[in-house]
C-alpha cells in the first residue's frame, strides 16, 4: 500500500513537470543609438560642437525701479562695500576742537551712524544720552593726575613687587556738556568722534573718562611730559564764515589788479 502511494506521487510530479510551459524570456531592448557623433580630441571642451551640452541660461533679473521723483522713497538696494564713500554725512556739525597743548582742529564732526554721546551725570546720578546737535560746548578738566610707578617681581617665583623710579601719568577727567537749553551735565564721559578738516583730511578726536600714558616710554616723573587731551569743543561755524570771507576778499583783490597788456 505505501509503495502504491509513492508511485502515484512520483507519477503526478512527472506529469506536472512535463506539462509546465517554459516562461518566455524578456526581450532585450535595443540600445539607443546617438543621434549625433560624440566629440573627439579638442572638440570636447567646445560648447558649440555636437555632443556637448550648452550652458543653461540664467533667468533675467528684474531691473531696479527708479526712485519716485514726486517725493516717494526709493526701494532699498544692496550696498557695495567698494563704493565711493561721501566726504561727510549730512548730520555732521561744525566743530572747533582745542587740545591742552594749544593745538586747534576746525571742521565737521560726527558720531558713527549719528550715535549719541553718553555721560554719567554725577549730580543726577544717572546716565544721559545727547546728540551732537543738542550741544553748544564741551569742557574737560583733569580731576586727578597720578604718577604710576612701574614695577617688577623681586625674584623669579616671588610674589614681592619692587617699584622702579620710572613710570607714566594716569589722569581722570570731569566732562561738562553745555546744552542748547542753557543746562549743563557734568560727569564721566568717553567717546570717539570722526572729523573732516577744512583741508579735506579726515581724522579722529577722543573724550576720555580715564587716560594713561602706559603705552609711552617709561621715564622719571620730572622727565615725563603731561598727557595731551581735548580741553574744549565748540560747536560753531564761525570758522566757515571766516574762510568764506577770506576767499571773497582774495577774489576781489585778484579782480582789482590791473591786467598786463598783451604784447
Backbone bond lengths (Angstrom), bond angles and torsions (degrees), N, CA, C in turn:
res aa  C-N    CA-C-N  psi(-1)  N-CA   C-N-CA  omega(-1)  CA-C   N-CA-C  phi
1 X - - - 1.475 - - 1.521 111.96 -
2 X 1.363 119.04 -47.47 1.472 117.98 177.68 1.502 112.75 -62.15
3 X 1.367 116.35 -34.01 1.460 118.46 179.36 1.513 110.29 -64.45
4 X 1.325 117.48 -35.09 1.471 120.96 -179.08 1.528 110.71 -64.56
5 X 1.351 117.21 -44.51 1.488 120.32 178.45 1.527 111.59 -64.12
6 X 1.318 116.50 -35.79 1.477 119.46 179.72 1.512 110.67 -67.18
7 X 1.339 116.69 -40.82 1.468 119.78 -179.93 1.525 110.52 -66.59
8 X 1.344 115.40 -39.53 1.467 117.69 -179.89 1.544 110.71 -65.34
9 X 1.322 116.17 -39.02 1.470 119.11 179.97 1.518 111.45 -65.55
10 X 1.326 116.48 -41.36 1.465 119.80 177.70 1.514 111.41 -65.42
11 X 1.309 116.60 -37.22 1.467 120.38 179.61 1.523 110.50 -66.21
12 X 1.344 115.89 -42.90 1.475 118.83 179.97 1.530 111.26 -64.85
13 X 1.333 116.92 -39.57 1.459 119.83 179.08 1.516 111.63 -65.72
14 X 1.309 116.81 -36.94 1.471 120.12 178.87 1.494 111.13 -67.05
15 X 1.361 116.59 -39.96 1.471 120.16 179.66 1.526 110.18 -65.50
16 X 1.340 115.79 -41.12 1.483 118.79 -179.04 1.523 111.30 -66.81
17 X 1.312 116.76 -39.12 1.476 119.31 -179.40 1.504 111.27 -69.28
18 X 1.315 117.15 -36.70 1.459 121.51 -179.25 1.515 111.04 -72.27
19 X 1.331 116.46 -33.21 1.458 118.98 -176.48 1.522 114.64 -86.05
20 X 1.315 114.75 -11.76 1.479 116.89 -178.67 1.514 109.59 -74.04
21 X 1.292 115.56 126.07 1.469 120.57 -178.49 1.516 110.26 -82.87
22 X 1.281 116.09 142.66 1.464 120.18 177.22 1.528 110.55 -68.68
23 X 1.357 114.49 135.60 1.468 119.09 178.88 1.513 110.11 -71.86
24 X 1.324 116.56 137.46 1.480 118.39 179.85 1.534 110.66 -71.76
25 X 1.323 116.01 138.16 1.452 120.94 178.03 1.522 111.27 -74.77
26 X 1.334 114.68 146.74 1.473 119.03 178.32 1.516 109.67 -66.96
27 X 1.310 114.34 133.58 1.454 119.35 179.45 1.526 110.22 -73.00
28 X 1.286 117.06 136.02 1.467 121.62 178.92 1.519 109.94 -69.95
29 X 1.337 114.04 132.26 1.465 118.60 178.48 1.518 109.93 -75.11
30 X 1.290 115.63 140.36 1.484 117.19 179.28 1.524 110.34 -67.96
31 X 1.309 116.00 138.95 1.459 121.69 179.68 1.520 110.96 -68.45
32 X 1.333 114.24 141.87 1.461 118.17 179.37 1.521 109.40 -70.26
33 X 1.252 114.62 126.51 1.460 119.41 177.78 1.513 109.26 -87.89
34 X 1.341 119.69 134.52 1.469 121.00 -179.77 1.506 111.15 -61.20
35 X 1.316 112.98 136.26 1.466 117.78 179.48 1.508 110.85 -68.99
36 X 1.368 116.70 -38.04 1.451 121.34 -178.42 1.515 107.68 -124.19
37 X 1.283 118.41 150.23 1.476 120.77 -178.74 1.518 110.96 -67.36
38 X 1.341 116.46 146.45 1.465 121.77 178.81 1.519 109.75 -69.49
39 X 1.365 116.74 146.38 1.474 119.34 -179.79 1.522 110.95 -70.96
40 X 1.270 114.37 155.67 1.457 121.21 179.93 1.525 109.92 -132.87
41 X 1.343 114.99 147.68 1.459 120.89 173.37 1.509 112.96 62.52
42 X 1.334 116.41 -127.16 1.457 121.99 -176.10 1.510 113.09 -71.89
43 X 1.335 116.41 -13.54 1.458 119.19 -177.20 1.520 112.90 -77.12
44 X 1.360 118.11 -7.69 1.459 120.13 -175.08 1.516 111.30 -66.72
45 X 1.336 118.24 -41.78 1.458 122.04 -174.15 1.519 113.31 -88.98
46 X 1.287 118.07 2.82 1.462 119.96 -178.80 1.518 109.26 -95.27
47 X 1.353 117.93 115.74 1.465 119.83 -175.83 1.508 114.07 -65.68
48 X 1.316 117.79 -20.21 1.455 119.31 -178.25 1.501 114.05 -83.79
49 X 1.333 117.56 -6.58 1.449 120.70 -177.74 1.520 110.64 -86.05
50 X 1.303 117.34 159.11 1.467 119.88 -178.77 1.522 111.38 -66.71
51 X 1.334 115.62 145.92 1.447 121.79 177.74 1.506 114.62 88.52
52 X 1.323 118.65 -5.56 1.460 122.45 -179.18 1.520 108.30 -110.32
53 X 1.329 115.54 129.28 1.455 119.56 -179.17 1.517 111.33 -70.12
54 X 1.269 115.18 141.44 1.451 119.98 176.02 1.536 109.79 -80.46
55 X 1.319 118.21 148.55 1.470 119.52 179.04 1.516 111.38 -62.87
56 X 1.341 114.80 142.72 1.467 119.77 -179.67 1.517 108.82 -75.56
57 X 1.306 119.57 122.08 1.470 120.63 -178.91 1.522 111.15 -67.94
58 X 1.348 116.83 139.23 1.450 122.27 178.17 1.522 109.83 -76.29
59 X 1.319 116.74 147.88 1.474 118.18 178.26 1.521 110.86 -65.42
60 X 1.286 115.72 144.41 1.464 120.93 -178.48 1.520 110.32 -67.44
61 X 1.353 116.62 134.69 1.454 121.40 178.96 1.525 109.98 -82.35
62 X 1.314 117.30 136.94 1.476 118.32 178.84 1.525 110.75 -68.37
63 X 1.294 116.05 138.59 1.462 121.20 -179.77 1.518 110.19 -69.43
64 X 1.345 114.77 144.44 1.464 120.17 -179.85 1.528 109.80 -67.92
65 X 1.298 114.61 135.79 1.455 118.84 -179.96 1.516 110.10 -75.58
66 X 1.315 118.02 135.30 1.472 119.45 179.09 1.516 111.82 -69.16
67 X 1.317 114.57 160.57 1.462 119.75 -179.58 1.516 110.46 -70.08
68 X 1.296 114.73 148.65 1.455 120.84 178.29 1.520 109.19 -74.25
69 X 1.316 117.28 120.47 1.458 121.47 -177.63 1.526 112.73 -75.30
70 X 1.314 117.21 -10.38 1.458 119.78 -177.13 1.520 112.40 -94.10
71 X 1.315 117.18 19.84 1.459 119.16 176.83 1.508 114.52 110.49
72 X 1.346 118.06 -6.31 1.452 119.79 179.17 1.516 111.38 -74.75
73 X 1.326 117.15 155.03 1.459 121.68 -179.24 1.520 109.65 -86.52
74 X 1.321 118.12 138.01 1.469 119.87 177.12 1.519 110.72 -71.58
75 X 1.315 115.76 155.85 1.446 119.97 178.95 1.531 109.80 -71.19
76 X 1.331 117.98 146.48 1.470 119.65 -178.31 1.515 111.06 -65.46
77 X 1.326 115.87 139.51 1.448 123.49 179.08 1.522 109.02 -117.70
78 X 1.325 115.60 158.14 1.455 120.17 176.61 1.527 109.32 -70.17
79 X 1.358 116.68 138.23 1.455 121.40 -178.86 1.518 110.15 -86.45
80 X 1.295 115.69 136.49 1.455 121.58 176.33 1.526 108.93 -87.48
81 X 1.346 118.98 119.24 1.476 118.88 -178.59 1.513 113.40 -65.43
82 X 1.340 117.40 -16.54 1.459 121.03 -179.51 1.521 111.61 -102.35
83 X 1.329 115.63 17.03 1.465 118.89 -179.32 1.530 110.06 -69.97
84 X 1.298 115.82 160.95 1.455 121.39 177.21 1.516 108.83 -79.04
85 X 1.307 117.00 117.70 1.455 121.43 -175.52 1.530 110.78 -80.80
86 X 1.321 114.38 151.67 1.451 119.54 177.72 1.517 111.49 -70.17
87 X 1.298 116.90 157.36 1.448 121.20 -177.66 1.520 111.39 -72.01
88 X 1.305 117.19 -33.22 1.464 120.31 176.81 1.525 108.20 -157.88
89 X 1.334 117.78 148.93 1.460 119.87 178.66 1.518 111.37 -75.40
90 X 1.312 115.24 166.54 1.462 120.30 -177.26 1.523 111.95 -70.88
91 X 1.343 117.77 -23.41 1.467 120.39 -177.74 1.525 112.51 -92.18
92 X 1.349 118.99 9.44 1.463 121.10 176.06 1.521 110.02 -68.16
93 X 1.333 115.85 144.28 1.465 121.27 -177.36 1.530 108.74 -118.79
94 X 1.338 117.73 144.59 1.469 119.87 177.07 1.519 111.10 -65.45
95 X 1.339 115.42 136.15 1.463 120.56 -171.53 1.520 110.53 -143.85
96 X 1.332 114.81 144.30 1.458 121.75 169.22 1.530 107.63 -120.86
97 X 1.321 116.55 120.25 1.471 122.82 -177.64 1.520 107.97 -110.08
98 X 1.329 116.47 126.03 1.464 122.41 178.79 1.520 109.01 -117.06
99 X 1.332 116.07 127.31 1.466 121.59 -179.47 1.529 110.45 -92.63
100 X 1.320 114.64 167.30 1.466 120.09 -178.07 1.523 112.37 -68.25
101 X 1.327 118.36 -20.67 1.463 121.05 178.47 1.520 112.39 -93.21
102 X 1.338 117.98 8.11 1.457 121.67 177.62 1.513 114.89 95.29
103 X 1.304 118.97 -5.82 1.467 121.53 179.71 1.524 110.06 -69.53
104 X 1.339 116.74 138.11 1.463 122.04 -177.07 1.526 108.91 -125.80
105 X 1.341 115.67 133.33 1.467 122.79 174.72 1.513 108.65 -119.51
106 X 1.328 116.17 135.11 1.470 121.58 179.20 1.522 108.72 -128.15
107 X 1.306 115.38 130.70 1.460 120.34 -179.73 1.521 110.52 173.11
108 X 1.350 115.44 -150.70 1.456 121.92 -177.79 1.530 108.16 -117.46
109 X 1.315 116.63 129.66 1.464 122.53 -176.59 1.519 110.25 -114.30
110 X 1.321 115.35 153.78 1.450 121.78 176.56 1.523 109.42 -160.37
111 X 1.321 113.77 161.35 1.457 122.07 172.70 1.525 108.38 -101.15
112 X 1.316 116.42 154.13 1.463 119.24 -179.25 1.521 110.26 -61.37
113 X 1.335 115.69 131.69 1.475 122.88 -179.50 1.522 111.92 55.97
114 X 1.346 116.72 32.37 1.466 121.47 179.68 1.528 110.87 55.27
115 X 1.339 116.33 42.14 1.457 120.85 179.86 1.515 111.91 -72.73
116 X 1.313 115.42 163.91 1.456 121.96 -178.67 1.526 110.74 -92.45
117 X 1.314 115.07 161.91 1.457 122.94 175.49 1.529 108.18 -101.44
118 X 1.330 116.38 124.18 1.468 120.73 -177.22 1.521 110.31 -101.92
119 X 1.312 116.03 133.57 1.455 122.99 178.12 1.524 108.41 -131.41
120 X 1.319 115.71 141.55 1.461 120.04 173.57 1.518 107.83 -91.51
121 X 1.323 115.46 104.85 1.462 121.51 -178.63 1.527 108.10 -74.07
122 X 1.332 115.95 112.42 1.461 119.83 -176.88 1.524 111.87 -68.79
123 X 1.316 116.86 -32.11 1.458 119.27 -179.46 1.518 111.19 -70.94
124 X 1.342 116.59 -45.53 1.465 120.85 178.77 1.524 112.36 -83.50
125 X 1.341 116.68 -11.83 1.462 122.22 -179.20 1.529 110.90 53.23
126 X 1.354 114.78 51.27 1.464 120.53 -179.32 1.521 108.82 -156.95
127 X 1.324 115.90 154.35 1.460 121.28 174.82 1.524 109.44 -81.43
128 X 1.321 115.77 137.60 1.463 121.76 -179.89 1.533 108.72 -132.19
129 X 1.324 116.67 140.25 1.460 123.51 -178.46 1.524 109.87 -112.39
130 X 1.341 116.11 137.66 1.466 122.01 -179.68 1.524 109.35 -138.87
131 X 1.342 115.54 142.96 1.449 121.52 170.08 1.529 109.12 -80.48
132 X 1.331 116.04 157.55 1.459 119.19 178.15 1.523 111.24 -63.67
133 X 1.315 116.82 -29.26 1.463 119.86 178.06 1.525 112.34 -69.34
134 X 1.339 118.07 -14.63 1.468 121.60 177.71 1.524 112.50 -87.66
135 X 1.337 117.50 -4.82 1.460 121.09 -174.00 1.517 111.01 -106.81
136 X 1.330 114.90 149.78 1.460 122.46 174.12 1.524 110.81 -109.25
137 X 1.327 115.81 -35.81 1.456 120.18 -175.79 1.532 108.94 -159.97
138 X 1.341 115.34 152.93 1.460 122.44 175.37 1.522 107.74 -130.12
139 X 1.327 116.43 129.35 1.470 122.55 176.92 1.526 108.79 -119.20
140 X 1.325 115.49 135.27 1.459 121.83 179.69 1.522 108.35 -122.38
141 X 1.339 116.65 128.41 1.465 122.61 -179.58 1.522 108.30 -128.40
142 X 1.349 118.73 131.85 1.473 119.74 176.53 1.530 110.35 -67.36
143 X 1.299 116.69 124.74 1.463 121.74 177.20 1.522 111.31 -82.72
144 X 1.320 117.04 -35.74 1.465 121.54 179.14 1.518 109.35 -151.60
145 X 1.332 115.72 145.43 1.461 123.11 176.35 1.525 107.48 -125.77
146 X 1.307 116.21 117.85 1.454 121.90 -174.69 1.515 109.82 -122.51
147 X 1.333 114.99 140.05 1.460 120.84 174.55 1.524 107.79 -98.15
148 X 1.311 116.29 113.45 1.460 122.29 -178.56 1.531 108.76 -95.03
149 X 1.312 116.06 115.60 1.474 120.88 -178.59 1.528 110.30 -80.72
150 X 1.316 114.08 139.23 1.458 120.02 176.78 1.531 109.15 -75.77
151 X 1.330 117.65 159.09 1.459 120.93 -176.49 1.532 110.07 -149.48
152 X 1.319 114.23 168.54 1.459 121.78 174.89 1.524 107.82 -148.97
153 X 1.341 115.22 166.38 1.458 119.44 176.43 1.517 110.53 -74.23
154 X 1.331 116.89 144.17 1.465 121.46 -176.77 1.519 110.52 -63.54
155 X 1.302 117.99 -47.28 1.459 122.96 178.20 1.515 108.66 -140.56
156 X 1.304 115.40 165.95 1.448 120.09 178.16 1.528 109.65 -66.62
157 X 1.313 116.89 126.72 1.447 121.87 -177.76 1.508 114.01 83.10
158 X 1.344 118.20 1.26 1.462 121.27 179.93 1.520 110.08 -91.07
159 X 1.329 117.13 151.90 1.463 122.76 177.96 1.528 111.81 -101.60
160 X 1.312 117.90 8.42 1.456 122.42 -179.20 1.523 109.47 -93.89
161 X 1.348 116.11 131.33 1.453 121.69 -179.31 1.516 110.48 -94.64
162 X 1.339 114.55 145.76 1.457 121.73 174.93 1.530 106.82 -120.09
163 X 1.337 117.69 115.48 1.455 121.67 -177.69 1.529 109.65 -85.56
164 X 1.336 114.93 139.80 1.461 122.17 -177.63 1.527 109.90 -98.41
165 X 1.333 115.03 172.97 1.467 120.40 179.32 1.518 112.41 -83.15
166 X 1.324 117.99 -12.83 1.463 121.71 -178.71 1.518 109.06 -100.45
167 X 1.324 115.50 158.78 1.455 120.33 -179.89 1.512 111.36 -177.51
168 X 1.345 117.11 -149.74 1.461 122.49 -176.90 1.520 108.01 -151.19
169 X 1.347 114.94 164.12 1.459 121.46 179.36 1.528 110.07 -87.72
170 X 1.328 114.30 149.78 1.464 122.20 177.65 1.522 107.20 -136.15
171 X 1.349 116.43 115.52 1.465 121.59 -176.91 1.523 110.87 -113.05
172 X 1.328 114.88 149.53 1.453 122.38 171.48 1.527 107.72 -125.91
173 X 1.365 116.13 136.73 1.454 120.73 -170.17 1.533 111.51 -118.62
174 X 1.328 113.62 157.28 1.467 122.45 170.16 1.527 107.16 -117.01
175 X 1.316 116.47 123.88 1.463 122.41 -176.74 1.524 108.85 -107.79
176 X 1.332 115.75 130.85 1.471 121.92 179.45 1.521 108.92 -115.02
177 X 1.321 116.64 122.84 1.465 122.78 178.46 1.527 108.73 -100.37
178 X 1.327 116.31 124.44 1.470 122.15 175.12 1.530 107.43 -97.40
179 X 1.328 116.93 116.88 1.456 121.84 -174.44 1.522 111.30 -92.95
180 X 1.324 115.04 166.57 1.464 120.83 -177.81 1.526 111.76 -70.54
181 X 1.327 119.05 -18.79 1.472 121.38 178.92 1.531 111.73 -94.52
182 X 1.328 117.21 21.35 1.463 123.74 176.55 1.532 113.13 66.56
183 X 1.307 117.52 22.77 1.468 121.03 174.29 1.524 109.06 -107.99
184 X 1.329 115.30 166.90 1.460 121.30 -177.98 1.519 109.84 -130.83
185 X 1.326 114.04 152.86 1.460 121.40 174.54 1.517 106.93 -136.68
186 X 1.324 116.77 113.96 1.461 122.75 -176.78 1.519 109.42 -114.83
187 X 1.326 115.83 136.41 1.452 119.84 179.02 1.510 111.44 169.65
188 X 1.308 115.30 -148.58 1.466 122.71 -177.86 1.517 109.12 -95.45
189 X 1.337 115.85 131.57 1.461 120.48 -176.08 1.522 108.92 -148.90
190 X 1.309 116.44 143.07 1.463 122.19 175.73 1.523 108.07 -149.99
191 X 1.315 116.36 149.27 1.456 120.18 -179.79 1.511 112.20 177.29
192 X 1.332 114.28 161.52 1.467 122.32 177.77 1.520 108.55 -113.79
193 X 1.335 115.89 137.27 1.460 121.95 -176.65 1.523 109.31 -129.82
194 X 1.344 114.86 145.27 1.458 121.54 175.86 1.523 108.45 -100.99
195 X 1.334 115.06 149.19 1.461 119.20 -175.20 1.523 110.15 -145.85
196 X 1.319 115.17 135.59 1.454 122.54 173.36 1.515 108.09 -107.17
197 X 1.323 117.07 114.79 1.458 121.48 -176.39 1.520 110.85 -76.33
198 X 1.311 115.07 167.69 1.463 120.38 178.50 1.517 111.45 -63.39
199 X 1.328 116.68 -27.20 1.463 120.42 179.26 1.516 113.12 -77.38
200 X 1.332 118.51 -6.46 1.456 121.72 -178.21 1.521 113.36 95.77
201 X 1.312 117.98 -3.19 1.466 121.93 -179.43 1.524 109.73 -84.90
202 X 1.333 115.85 142.42 1.460 121.28 178.09 1.521 109.70 -99.84
203 X 1.335 116.40 139.44 1.453 121.83 -179.41 1.524 108.73 -147.47
204 X 1.333 116.91 -175.78 1.460 123.06 178.98 1.523 109.71 -134.25
205 X 1.313 116.37 153.70 1.456 121.67 169.65 1.526 108.86 -139.04
206 X 1.340 115.60 156.79 1.459 120.59 -169.01 1.524 111.05 -130.90
207 X 1.324 114.87 149.86 1.460 123.26 166.56 1.527 107.57 -112.04
208 X 1.342 115.74 138.08 1.459 120.72 -175.71 1.522 110.88 -119.56
209 X 1.327 114.40 143.64 1.460 120.54 166.56 1.523 108.95 -86.51
210 X 1.331 115.97 -44.63 1.466 123.16 172.93 1.504 107.51 -134.02
211 X 1.307 116.03 144.61 1.454 121.22 -174.02 1.523 108.18 -141.69
212 X 1.324 117.16 129.70 1.456 120.88 -178.57 1.522 110.12 -130.95
213 X 1.325 115.01 154.74 1.459 121.27 175.40 1.513 111.62 -102.61
214 X 1.324 116.44 35.94 1.459 121.32 -176.72 1.520 111.94 -62.10
215 X 1.333 117.28 -31.88 1.466 120.34 -176.78 1.524 112.38 -83.08
216 X 1.308 118.62 -6.00 1.460 121.08 178.90 1.531 110.17 -86.97
217 X 1.314 115.05 175.51 1.462 119.55 -179.81 1.533 109.99 -69.75
218 X 1.323 115.66 133.87 1.462 120.92 -179.70 1.532 109.84 -75.54
219 X 1.356 115.74 127.01 1.461 121.53 180.00 1.522 108.89 -137.88
220 X 1.334 114.87 175.05 1.451 119.99 174.91 1.528 109.20 -71.91
221 X 1.331 115.79 160.59 1.471 120.53 -174.77 1.522 111.47 -59.11
222 X 1.332 118.26 -43.36 1.461 120.75 -177.11 1.528 111.88 -73.16
223 X 1.326 118.35 -14.83 1.460 121.55 -179.85 1.527 112.56 -95.28
224 X 1.318 117.12 -14.25 1.464 120.40 -177.96 1.524 111.72 -78.60
225 X 1.324 115.84 141.75 1.457 121.60 173.49 1.521 109.39 -87.96
226 X 1.330 117.77 146.84 1.479 119.21 -179.39 1.521 111.53 -63.61
227 X 1.311 115.91 151.69 1.464 121.27 178.80 1.522 110.65 -67.90
228 X 1.312 116.12 139.04 1.463 122.13 178.95 1.528 108.64 -93.89
229 X 1.313 116.88 129.66 1.461 122.19 -178.10 1.524 109.18 -140.87
230 X 1.325 115.75 165.03 1.463 121.70 176.32 1.522 108.65 -73.70
231 X 1.324 115.62 118.49 1.462 120.46 -175.99 1.519 111.95 -90.64
232 X 1.321 117.64 -48.27 1.469 121.60 178.88 1.523 109.75 -139.05
233 X 1.314 114.66 149.42 1.465 122.39 175.06 1.517 107.06 -132.48
234 X 1.326 117.06 121.36 1.462 122.67 -179.32 1.521 108.81 -114.50
235 X 1.306 116.11 125.62 1.460 120.88 178.23 1.525 108.21 -95.46
236 X 1.311 115.64 86.98 1.461 123.24 -176.33 1.518 108.75 -142.83
237 X 1.323 115.44 156.37 1.467 121.46 179.27 1.517 111.85 -114.31
238 X 1.344 118.54 22.15 1.453 119.90 -179.19 1.525 111.73 -65.86
239 X 1.335 117.35 -30.59 1.463 118.82 179.26 1.528 111.16 -68.95
240 X 1.336 117.36 -28.41 1.458 120.40 176.59 1.531 109.75 -68.61
241 X 1.325 115.99 -42.52 1.463 119.53 178.78 1.527 111.08 -65.35
242 X 1.339 116.82 -39.15 1.464 119.47 178.19 1.523 111.10 -63.18
243 X 1.335 116.71 -40.47 1.463 119.92 178.87 1.524 110.93 -65.40
244 X 1.342 116.57 -39.71 1.462 119.38 178.39 1.523 110.89 -65.92
245 X 1.327 117.31 -41.90 1.460 120.12 178.28 1.527 111.56 -64.49
246 X 1.328 117.35 -40.55 1.463 120.08 178.88 1.521 110.64 -65.17
247 X 1.332 117.89 -39.96 1.463 120.47 178.70 1.531 110.96 -66.73
248 X 1.347 116.36 -37.62 1.462 119.84 178.75 1.526 111.15 -66.24
249 X 1.341 117.49 -42.05 1.466 120.64 177.62 1.521 111.21 -63.74
250 X 1.331 116.27 -38.12 1.464 119.12 178.86 1.523 110.98 -65.20
251 X 1.330 117.53 -38.60 1.460 120.40 177.95 1.526 111.13 -66.68
252 X 1.336 115.93 -41.50 1.466 118.75 179.05 1.524 111.16 -65.42
253 X 1.328 117.09 -39.80 1.462 119.47 178.48 1.517 111.31 -65.85
254 X 1.334 117.26 -38.46 1.467 120.02 178.79 1.522 110.92 -67.46
255 X 1.356 116.75 -35.84 1.473 119.15 179.64 1.516 111.53 -73.15
256 X 1.362 118.12 -28.02 1.465 121.60 -178.08 1.518 111.57 -78.22
257 X 1.317 119.28 -21.18 1.468 120.08 -179.07 1.522 110.36 -68.14
258 X 1.324 116.76 134.58 1.477 119.30 178.95 1.519 110.39 -69.15
259 X 1.298 114.47 138.66 1.460 120.11 179.44 1.519 109.79 -83.27
260 X 1.314 115.36 141.44 1.472 120.72 178.90 1.523 109.67 -71.21
261 X 1.341 116.93 136.80 1.483 118.76 -179.62 1.530 110.99 -66.96
262 X 1.304 113.73 146.72 1.475 118.12 177.88 1.516 109.83 -72.06
263 X 1.343 117.75 135.76 1.477 119.38 179.26 1.518 111.65 -67.41
